Amino acid sequence: QIADQLRDPARLARFVRIVSRADGCIAPTPEAADFYRAIRGSPDRVAFIPTPYPIDDRRWDFSRPIDERSGIFIGTREWNVLSRNHLGALLVARRLSEQAGERVTVFNFDRRKGARLIAGIGLASEKLRVLDRKLSYPSYLREIARHKIVLQLDTSFVPGQVAGDALLCRVPSVGGNGAIDRLAFPDTCGFAHSISEIAQTALRLLTDGTHYRESVASMETIASQRIAFKVVAEELEDFFNR
């Protein structure tokens, strides 16, 4: 995403000038922090501080009882951004649906073209649920919360909003290599894992009830130690003190 934004020479020159002159740089991903360091020629005053999520605020707990959850929520929706691997996620979801008998929920904002692409995946119609309208953020979280897992194969090294959204619903996020994916879901993220391994991880969560409950129980503890508001506030305080 950063590279795509900086393909314009004038914008790139302006960005390099700003980063070079800044008193400090805060990056939402480790990769962005490395990028800032490369521009500045020094590691000083550059920090990776993840996007905080209100994991300790019960008003932002959108979770549903585990017995009320079913299905696979596809966390990506962009066909034209190759690093999202949206097609791959749908193909994996089709196989998981066949193996575990779970339905698949996917967004389609590309109208007829998107509908034809989704149809071409070969998902059984009775196991497919397509959402074609944008939802408010609370409604979107409630939609995620209905599912057993969130599945994505995104390799964009983004901050990880989809994983953060799943976290607020206490739904395991499988695949994806964003910063939040790696911090909050170290055992199920896609970083350094093959598509086959990600699929196996997802299948176990869908079919092993005990393992699923254990994963959900540990999720909040892990996230509270890394991306809760209080934790990130302390990291910001330390950064500015330095």
N, C-alpha and C positions, 0 to 999 in steps of 0.2 A: 504494500500500500504506500509506504513512504517513497519507494522507487518510482511508482506510477505517478505520484504527485510531483516529483522533482524531475520529470523528463523535460520540462520547459527550462531552457538555459537561464533565463532571467530569474525565474522562481528559485532555481538551484543556487544561483549566485547570492540572492537575497537570504536564503536559508543558511548558507555557509557563513555569511557575514554575521547573522544574528547569533548563531550557535558559537561562533568564535569570540564574539564580544560579550556574551552573557556571563554574569557572575557565577551561574551554575546551571546545570541541566538535569531535569527529572524526566526519566523515561518510563513508560508503562510496560515495557518489555525488556528483557536482557539484551535482545538484538538491537533495539533502538539505542540503548545505553552504549553499546559497543560502537554504533554508528557515530554518536556524539563524540565519543573519545577519539575516534579516528579523525574527525574534523578538527577537534581542538588540539590533537597531538599530545594529549596528556590525560591521565585518568582522574586528575584532581577535579573535584566539584562536579562530578557526574554520578548520578545514582539511579539504579533501577528501583522504583517504588511501585508496586502493583496497584491497580484500581481497587479501592476498598469496596466492600459490600456489607450491608447492615445485618450481618449474620447473627449478631447478638440482640437485635431489636425484634421482639416478638410481633410487632406490627407488620414486619416484612417477612414473616414466616407464612409462605403460601402452600405449605405441604398438606397433603391429604393422607388419610390412613392408608397403609400399604395394601390392605385388602381391597381398596377401592381403585387401585391403579391397574392400568392395562395398556399394552401397546407400545409402539416405538415412535418417538417424535424425531423427525429429521430436522437437525439444527441448521442446515444450510438451505439456500434457495436460489443462489446465483449460478445459472448455467454458464454465463459468459466470463466468469472469473475462474480460470483453470485451477488455481491453487485451492479453491474451495472444494474441489473434487465432489461436486454435488451428484454427478452421475454415478460415481463410485459408491457414494453413501446409499443411494437408492438401490443399486444392485446388491449391496451387502444386506440391506433391509429386506429385499425380496427373499433372499435365501434364509434369513433369520425368521421371516414370517412363515415360510414353509416348514422350517424346523421346529419352531416353538408355537406356531398357531396364533401368533400375535398380529394385530392390525398395525398398519403403518399410516401415520399422519404426516402430510407434507403440505407446504404452502406453494401456491401457484399464482404469481402475479403477472405471468406472461400470456395469459388468456389462451387462445386456441393453440398457439405454438407450444406453450408450456404443457397444455393438456395432451397434445400429440406426443411430446417427449416423454411425459410420465406414462402414457399408455404404452409406449414402446419398450418400457422396462419390463413389462409382463407381470406386474403385480396382479394377483387375483382381485377382481372388483370388490368382492365382499370383504376383503382384508385391507382395502385402501380408503383413506379418508382425505379429501383434498379441501384445503381452506383457501378461498380466493378473495378474501377481503382483509384489510389491515385491522388489527385490534389495538385497543388502548393497552398501555403497558400492564396494568393490573389484570386485564382480561387475557392478555398474552401469557402471563405467568400462571394464571388459573388453567389455561389450556395445557401448558407444559406439565403442571402438577397432576393431570389426569393420567399420565403415562408412567410406565415402569422405567424407561431409560430415554435419554437424549442421545442420538447417534449422529456423528459427523466425521468426516475424514479431512477436515480443513488443515492445510499445511502452510498457512499464510503467516504464521508467527505473529498473530494479532494479540491485542490485550486479553481477549477471551471473554467477550460479553455473553456469548451463548452458554459457556460453562458457568459464568456468574449467575445467569438467569436460572439455570438448572439448580444451582446451589440454593437459591432463595426458595426453591420448591422442594429441596431435599431429594432431588431425583438424580441418580448417577449419570454423569456425562461420560460417554464412551467415545474415544477418538478425539482428534483435534490436538494441536500442539501450541495453542495460545498460552499466555502467561498464567492465566487463572486455571486453565486445564492442568498445567504442570504443577501448580502449587496446591490446588484444592482436590485434584483427582489424580494423584501420582500413580496409582495402580491401574487406572482405566484410561488415561490419556493416550494419545497416539504418538507421542514423542518417542522416537527410537523403537517403534513397534511396526511390524508389517501389517498390511490389511488383514491377512489371515489371523494374526494374533489378536487384532482388534475385534474381529468377528467372533473369535472364540471367547474373548472376555465378555462381549455382549450376550452371547448365547448362555453363558453360565449365569449371568445376572437374571436373564429371562426365565431360566428353568430351575435354578437352585434357590429355593425360597430362603433357606438358612443363610446362605452366602449373601443374598440380596439384603436381608435385614441387617446383617453385620456391616455391610458396606454403607448402608444408609446411616447406621448408628455412629460410625466412625467419621462420616463426612463432616459433620458440624464441628467436631473436635479439631480436625486437621485445619479446616478453614478458619476457625477462631484464632488459631495460632499464627496465621500468615496474612490474612486479608480482612480481618474485622476492622471496623473504623478505629477502635482504640489502638490497635497494633500499628496501623498505617499512620495514625496521628503521631505516634511516638517516633516512627521512622522519619516523618517530615520534620518534627521538632529537632531531632538529632542532625538532620541534613542542614537545616538553616542555622543551627548553632555552630556548625563547622564552617 
